[in-house]
Amino acid sequence: MEPKLSFKTINFYKKKLFWIFVGTIFFVLFYFLGIVPVMEYISNSKEEISLKRKALLKYEEYLQNRKTIEDELKQILSQFEDIQKRFIPGETPQIGSANLQEMIKRLSEKNGIAIRSFRTLEPKEVLSFKRISIHIEFNPTNSVLNLAQFLYDIEHYERELFISEMDLMVLNPRSPNNIQGSLVISGFIKGDQMKDKEKKGRG
């Protein structure tokens, strides 16, 4: 004789299936609404932390190199200021050339070199500077030592002077100390670009 299911047994199975279904739905909802967002949040947080860590490392590297960069910049500015101090004073090539001529006169008188002519040459732009030059001719001198000292004083003057051209001539081979000739002596003044930068810096 086959066993018969009672109403209570059927009702029990229905309730069991119902709660299994509810539990499954609850688990699915909990997984997608709770666990998945948390996992995504953790993943995004890890990426954000990684990016911030990289940014901090770069900033730390910058801070470590900053002092070195600032020291190098100060050194460059100091060298540039030293170079500027050696420029020939004068806001224009005409004033600079007049000052250069006075310097040459003083050095020639100091060393007993008689200059018979001065000629100002056309200024030339060199980077941010202007090179001014003066062509001089000097009378015959009997002292090679005086001439050598004159040339030395030009090259080692407190301002940045240099001899860009030199033409010496011995008048009498039997008297090699008797020398005359010409020189082109040059120096630098501030160029227009440098003046504009200084004006902008002051502004």
Secondary structure, DSSP 8 states (H G I E B T S, - for coil): ------HHHHHHHHHHHHHHHHHHHHHHHHIIIIIHHHHHHHHHHHHHHHHHHHHHHHHHHHHHHHHHHHHHHHHHHHHHHHHHHTS---SSHHHHHHHHHHHHHHHHHHTT--EEEEEE---EEETTEEEEEEEEEEEEES-HHHHHHHHHHHHT-SS--EEEEEEEEEEETTEEEEEEEEEEEEEEEE-HHHHHHHHHHH-
